[in-house]
């Protein structure tokens, strides 16, 4: 009998085919169009020891159902590095089952192991379902993001 409890693990180079639909689902959710060149560059960064970019995946019953991309960077406010949870996505079949929470907790563990001073992320104001979870596992500090158009 297979367990419904997801396994959170580092992505493997052989995971590209099952990872790609999750990555595309994330883009679709946010109505983003990320060029294939950027997708390939991101994928390659996961396996380059010189890159601070990492990927965790959630696997349930042999199928990838979620991803978390995170990276470490310096900050003018901290001595230790900061950890930015860049992308978090769970396939609709895995939602409301603890997968996202487990992915966030695994990023917290990776950040702790790396000595990061904080973990943070952004989400869209309209992402009400995810914000219910985020309010349980983190603190909203009230910042508003701006970017050059």
C-alpha positions as CSV (number, residue, x, y, z in Angstrom):
1,X,0.0,0.0,0.0
2,X,1.4,3.4,-1.0
3,X,1.4,6.3,1.4
4,X,-0.3,9.6,0.6
5,X,2.3,11.4,2.7
6,X,4.5,13.4,0.3
7,X,8.3,13.0,0.3
8,X,10.1,16.3,0.0
9,X,13.5,16.0,-1.7
10,X,16.0,17.8,-3.8
11,X,15.2,17.8,-7.5
12,X,17.2,15.3,-9.6
13,X,18.5,15.9,-13.1
14,X,16.1,13.1,-14.2
15,X,13.1,15.0,-12.9
16,X,12.9,17.6,-15.8
17,X,9.9,16.0,-17.5
18,X,7.7,15.7,-14.4
19,X,9.0,19.1,-13.0
20,X,8.1,21.0,-16.2
21,X,4.3,20.7,-16.0
22,X,4.5,22.0,-12.4
23,X,6.6,24.9,-13.5
24,X,4.2,25.6,-16.3
25,X,1.3,25.4,-13.9
26,X,2.9,28.0,-11.7
27,X,3.3,30.3,-14.6
28,X,-0.3,29.8,-15.7
29,X,-1.5,30.5,-12.2
30,X,0.3,33.8,-12.2
31,X,-0.4,34.5,-15.9
32,X,3.3,34.7,-16.5
33,X,5.2,33.9,-19.7
34,X,8.7,32.8,-18.9
35,X,10.9,32.3,-22.0
36,X,12.1,28.7,-22.6
37,X,15.7,30.1,-22.4
38,X,15.0,31.3,-18.8
39,X,13.4,28.0,-17.9
40,X,16.4,26.0,-19.2
41,X,18.8,28.4,-17.4
42,X,16.9,28.0,-14.1
43,X,16.9,24.2,-14.5
44,X,20.6,24.2,-15.1
45,X,21.2,26.4,-12.1
46,X,19.7,23.8,-9.7
47,X,22.6,21.5,-10.5
48,X,25.5,24.1,-10.6
49,X,27.3,24.2,-7.2
50,X,28.4,27.8,-7.9
51,X,24.7,28.9,-8.1
52,X,22.7,29.9,-5.0
53,X,19.5,28.6,-6.6
54,X,17.8,25.4,-5.4
55,X,14.8,23.3,-6.0
56,X,12.8,21.0,-3.8
57,X,10.0,18.8,-5.0
58,X,7.2,17.0,-3.3
59,X,6.7,13.4,-4.5
60,X,3.6,11.5,-3.7
61,X,3.1,7.9,-4.9
62,X,5.9,8.3,-7.4
63,X,4.5,11.5,-8.9
64,X,5.8,15.0,-8.5
65,X,3.0,17.2,-7.0
66,X,4.8,20.3,-5.9
67,X,7.9,22.4,-6.2
68,X,9.7,25.1,-4.2
69,X,12.5,27.2,-5.8
70,X,14.6,29.2,-3.3
71,X,17.9,31.1,-3.4
72,X,20.3,32.6,-0.9
73,X,21.5,36.1,-1.2
74,X,23.3,38.8,0.8
75,X,21.5,41.7,2.4
76,X,22.6,45.2,3.5
77,X,20.5,44.6,6.7
78,X,22.0,41.2,7.7
79,X,25.4,39.6,8.2
80,X,24.1,36.1,7.4
81,X,22.5,35.4,4.1
82,X,18.8,35.7,3.4
83,X,16.7,33.0,1.8
84,X,14.2,34.0,-0.8
85,X,11.4,31.4,-1.6
86,X,11.1,32.4,-5.2
87,X,8.5,30.0,-6.4
88,X,6.1,27.7,-4.6
89,X,3.5,25.6,-6.5
90,X,1.4,22.5,-5.7
91,X,-0.6,20.7,-8.4
92,X,-4.3,21.0,-7.8
93,X,-4.4,17.3,-7.0
94,X,-2.1,17.9,-4.0
95,X,-3.6,21.1,-2.6
96,X,-5.1,21.3,0.9
97,X,-3.2,18.1,1.9
98,X,-0.2,19.6,3.6
99,X,2.2,19.6,0.6
100,X,2.7,23.3,0.5
101,X,3.4,23.4,4.3
102,X,5.9,20.6,4.0
103,X,7.7,22.4,1.1
104,X,7.9,25.6,3.2
105,X,9.1,23.7,6.2
106,X,11.8,22.0,4.0
107,X,12.9,25.4,2.8
108,X,13.1,26.6,6.4
109,X,15.3,23.6,7.2
110,X,17.6,24.3,4.2
111,X,17.8,27.9,5.3
112,X,18.7,26.9,8.9
113,X,21.3,24.5,7.6
114,X,22.8,27.3,5.5
115,X,22.8,29.7,8.4
116,X,20.3,32.1,6.8
117,X,19.0,34.9,9.0
118,X,15.6,34.9,7.4
119,X,13.3,33.3,4.9
120,X,10.8,35.4,2.9
121,X,8.6,35.3,-0.1
122,X,6.0,37.3,-2.1
123,X,2.6,36.3,-3.2
124,X,-0.1,38.1,-5.1
125,X,-2.7,40.0,-3.0
126,X,-5.4,37.9,-4.6
127,X,-3.9,34.5,-3.6
128,X,-6.3,34.1,-0.7
129,X,-6.1,30.3,-0.4
130,X,-2.3,30.4,-0.1
131,X,-2.3,33.4,2.2
132,X,-4.4,31.3,4.7
133,X,-1.4,29.0,5.0
134,X,1.2,31.7,4.9
135,X,-0.4,33.5,7.8
136,X,0.0,30.3,9.8
137,X,3.7,29.7,9.0
138,X,5.1,33.2,8.6
139,X,4.5,36.9,9.4
140,X,3.2,39.4,7.0
141,X,5.4,42.5,7.5
142,X,3.3,44.9,5.5
143,X,5.7,45.6,2.7
144,X,4.4,46.4,-0.8
145,X,6.5,45.5,-3.8
146,X,7.4,47.9,-6.6
147,X,9.2,47.1,-9.8
148,X,10.3,48.9,-12.8
149,X,7.8,48.2,-15.6
